[in-house]
Amino acid sequence: SPEDGKALADSMFLQAGTFNYGFVAMSDSHPSYLAHHLEWWAEKLRYQQFNRMQNGIFYDQKWGNFIPSFYPRNAYEILLDPRYNIASWNLH
């Protein structure tokens, strides 16, 4: 990563999470996975949706890291096109 003072250090991404839940879309093409994820995610956010990076929690962000572990690859899509969301990692 560039050390120009504009980009976050890689360690910040490890703390904040791999995926940005600032932009998320869900489909009912896999209804059981969708129901499971929404129920699970809601329960996590009910009690653990704050910024405590020292404890490894950054709002809703880090819970998305579990998606590839919980669901088969045909049940989710990860968009890599930066035009879909603006975040610290794609500003420059």
Backbone bond lengths (Angstrom), bond angles and torsions (degrees), N, CA, C in turn:
res aa  C-N    CA-C-N  psi(-1)  N-CA   C-N-CA  omega(-1)  CA-C   N-CA-C  phi
1 S - - - 1.455 - - 1.522 109.18 -
2 P 1.312 117.10 147.11 1.466 119.13 -179.87 1.515 111.71 -66.66
3 E 1.279 115.65 142.68 1.472 120.94 178.41 1.526 108.89 -103.03
4 D 1.326 116.20 50.20 1.460 121.32 -176.91 1.523 113.31 -96.58
5 G 1.306 116.53 6.00 1.448 120.34 -178.94 1.519 113.74 82.34
6 K 1.329 117.67 -4.99 1.464 121.53 -179.34 1.523 112.11 -101.92
7 A 1.296 116.56 -26.01 1.457 120.08 -177.76 1.520 109.97 -100.00
8 L 1.313 115.36 148.38 1.454 119.60 175.90 1.514 110.21 -75.74
9 A 1.292 116.46 150.18 1.463 121.04 176.01 1.527 109.04 -68.57
10 D 1.309 116.58 152.14 1.460 121.02 179.29 1.513 112.02 -55.31
11 S 1.314 117.29 -33.02 1.461 119.88 -179.55 1.529 112.00 -63.93
12 M 1.338 117.77 -27.71 1.463 120.31 176.33 1.527 110.84 -64.96
13 F 1.329 117.10 -36.28 1.461 119.98 179.22 1.521 110.74 -69.51
14 L 1.316 116.50 -34.27 1.466 118.81 175.75 1.515 110.84 -65.08
15 Q 1.313 117.00 -33.31 1.461 120.70 178.59 1.523 111.99 -78.04
16 A 1.328 117.24 -38.54 1.463 120.90 -173.67 1.522 113.28 -84.52
17 G 1.317 118.19 -25.37 1.458 120.81 -179.86 1.514 112.03 118.25
18 T 1.299 115.11 159.51 1.456 122.27 -177.24 1.522 111.73 -77.60
19 F 1.321 117.51 -38.24 1.454 122.41 -174.23 1.516 110.54 -110.76
20 N 1.325 115.91 149.15 1.451 121.13 179.11 1.519 108.88 -100.39
21 Y 1.308 117.03 110.58 1.455 121.08 178.23 1.525 111.48 -81.08
22 G 1.328 117.60 6.10 1.461 120.10 172.09 1.519 110.48 -65.65
23 F 1.301 116.53 -22.16 1.456 122.72 175.56 1.516 106.72 -133.57
24 V 1.311 116.56 110.07 1.459 120.49 179.19 1.529 107.70 -142.50
25 A 1.300 115.79 139.56 1.463 121.97 175.00 1.515 107.55 -129.93
26 M 1.307 116.14 141.74 1.468 120.13 -179.21 1.515 109.30 -130.16
27 S 1.306 115.50 147.58 1.452 122.42 -178.30 1.524 109.62 -121.17
28 D 1.309 115.64 155.69 1.461 119.28 175.90 1.530 111.91 -97.31
29 S 1.318 117.10 21.14 1.465 120.04 178.07 1.525 111.89 -68.59
30 H 1.319 117.78 -19.53 1.470 124.05 173.88 1.529 106.72 -129.22
31 P 1.335 117.20 77.37 1.467 119.95 -170.28 1.518 115.20 -58.73
32 S 1.318 118.85 -36.14 1.469 118.49 -178.39 1.528 110.84 -70.19
33 Y 1.328 117.46 -38.25 1.473 120.22 177.05 1.520 110.61 -66.88
34 L 1.331 116.44 -41.86 1.459 120.45 -179.88 1.529 110.32 -62.26
35 A 1.311 116.73 -47.56 1.469 120.21 179.61 1.523 110.76 -60.88
36 H 1.319 116.61 -44.84 1.467 120.19 179.25 1.519 110.59 -59.91
37 H 1.325 116.47 -48.12 1.465 119.31 -176.43 1.523 111.30 -64.74
38 L 1.318 117.75 -44.80 1.469 119.63 -178.67 1.525 111.61 -64.35
39 E 1.306 117.80 -40.79 1.475 120.52 177.79 1.521 110.84 -66.39
40 W 1.312 116.69 -45.48 1.466 121.40 -179.55 1.529 110.72 -63.35
41 W 1.336 115.82 -47.30 1.466 121.20 -178.35 1.530 110.52 -64.06
42 A 1.319 118.21 -42.81 1.463 121.48 178.62 1.521 111.00 -59.63
43 E 1.311 116.60 -42.29 1.469 119.96 178.97 1.528 111.29 -64.22
44 K 1.324 117.16 -41.10 1.465 120.10 177.34 1.524 110.99 -63.37
45 L 1.331 116.43 -43.32 1.462 119.78 -177.31 1.521 112.39 -71.98
46 R 1.301 117.03 -24.77 1.466 119.80 179.95 1.525 111.18 -58.94
47 Y 1.320 117.19 -40.09 1.465 120.64 -174.72 1.526 114.70 -119.17
48 Q 1.328 117.18 -10.91 1.468 119.05 -172.31 1.528 111.46 -136.56
49 Q 1.321 118.41 49.64 1.465 120.63 -176.88 1.527 112.42 -116.46
50 F 1.295 116.34 38.66 1.453 119.93 -177.01 1.521 109.86 -116.52
51 N 1.313 115.04 172.61 1.457 121.28 179.87 1.525 108.99 -92.94
52 R 1.311 115.17 99.44 1.467 121.84 174.36 1.522 107.03 -134.36
53 M 1.320 115.30 66.76 1.462 119.89 -174.99 1.520 111.56 -59.20
54 Q 1.329 117.31 -29.57 1.458 119.48 178.09 1.528 111.18 -64.17
55 N 1.347 116.90 -22.49 1.465 122.25 177.00 1.526 112.12 -102.81
56 G 1.332 116.75 5.88 1.456 120.42 178.45 1.513 114.81 82.57
57 I 1.342 118.25 19.04 1.462 121.21 179.96 1.523 108.77 -119.43
58 F 1.329 116.54 128.86 1.461 121.40 176.97 1.521 108.53 -134.79
59 Y 1.318 116.01 86.31 1.459 124.02 -179.49 1.522 110.25 50.56
60 D 1.333 117.16 -126.66 1.465 120.41 -178.63 1.522 112.61 -92.06
61 Q 1.318 117.96 -7.84 1.456 122.73 -168.36 1.525 115.77 -57.83
62 K 1.290 117.69 -54.90 1.472 119.47 -169.00 1.516 113.81 -70.23
63 W 1.334 118.02 -18.58 1.458 119.19 179.84 1.524 110.83 -65.16
64 G 1.317 117.65 -26.62 1.462 121.10 177.51 1.510 113.35 -64.81
65 N 1.320 117.21 -20.82 1.467 120.42 178.75 1.527 112.39 -60.32
66 F 1.331 116.98 -22.93 1.467 120.68 -177.93 1.524 113.46 -80.74
67 I 1.309 118.30 -17.21 1.465 120.55 -174.91 1.528 112.57 -52.13
68 P 1.331 120.51 -50.33 1.471 118.85 179.82 1.531 113.93 -64.26
69 S 1.315 117.22 -20.71 1.469 120.29 178.44 1.525 112.61 -85.39
70 F 1.318 116.58 -30.52 1.461 121.03 -175.44 1.524 114.21 -85.46
71 Y 1.331 117.18 -30.99 1.458 120.08 -167.60 1.526 111.51 -126.54
72 P 1.335 116.59 150.68 1.459 119.02 176.75 1.532 110.68 -66.42
73 R 1.297 116.38 154.01 1.464 122.28 -173.74 1.530 112.70 -58.49
74 N 1.305 119.02 -28.89 1.470 119.86 179.81 1.525 112.63 -79.41
75 A 1.318 118.26 0.43 1.460 121.94 -177.85 1.533 113.23 -99.30
76 Y 1.302 118.50 -3.96 1.466 120.59 179.55 1.524 109.70 -148.29
77 E 1.298 115.11 161.82 1.464 121.92 178.01 1.516 107.90 -133.47
78 I 1.306 117.03 134.51 1.460 122.08 176.13 1.524 107.32 -107.86
79 L 1.327 116.32 116.38 1.454 121.06 -179.93 1.524 109.49 -85.20
80 L 1.308 115.77 127.43 1.459 120.29 -179.70 1.523 112.80 -105.31
81 D 1.294 117.54 -3.44 1.457 122.47 -179.38 1.531 109.39 -75.76
82 P 1.328 118.63 115.62 1.472 120.74 -175.83 1.525 113.49 -65.72
83 R 1.325 118.95 -12.35 1.467 120.28 178.97 1.519 112.24 -69.78
84 Y 1.323 118.17 -15.62 1.452 120.60 -178.68 1.514 113.60 -81.17
85 N 1.304 118.24 -15.94 1.452 119.78 -179.03 1.516 108.59 -161.17
86 I 1.305 116.06 143.38 1.458 120.28 175.20 1.516 107.62 -104.42
87 A 1.307 114.49 127.51 1.457 120.46 -179.98 1.524 108.54 -147.48
88 S 1.288 115.68 174.65 1.468 120.33 -175.60 1.523 112.80 -58.66
89 W 1.334 117.40 -29.40 1.458 119.41 -176.49 1.519 113.99 -83.28
90 N 1.339 118.96 -9.39 1.461 118.41 179.54 1.516 113.24 -127.32
91 L 1.312 117.80 25.04 1.457 120.90 178.02 1.520 113.55 -78.27
92 H 1.317 117.53 -26.68 1.481 118.92 -179.98 1.504 110.84 -146.69
